[in-house]
């Protein structure tokens, strides 16, 4: 019968074993080396700069078209030019809800009545398939 191996048993040869802070303090005290690190800080692994920059660019949609930009660019086509003059897409909340500010109550009612159709049109745009609902606000 084979024994199950745990993931931490196969450490890379070039990675040192990560001890707990308590163990590091005890070894430091035994060797006479002061432990200068505050107790509540966390040591995080060192990351390559290229990977870090790429993750930040992806996270903040820098240099890429975001769903919000795509919706704003196509807003007159989505709701019609007359409704687009009195409304604009503001932001996407929780990756699924589009917040729209509407300046006129008649336009707000019109968008409210056709919100399911508008959501379908938005979902057909590239990168906007996650939008599930529209939140209309006065503004």
ZIRA-V320989 format. One record per helix or strand of 2 or more residues. SS is the DSSP state (~ for helix, > for strand). FROM is the first residue (numbers start at 1). TO is the last residue. If there is no record, write none. Layout:
ss->{SS;SS}
from->{FROM;FROM}
to->{TO;TO}
This chain:
ss->{~;~;~;~;~;~;>;>;~;~;>}
from->{7;21;49;67;75;81;87;97;105;115;133}
to->{9;31;59;73;79;85;93;102;113;124;138}
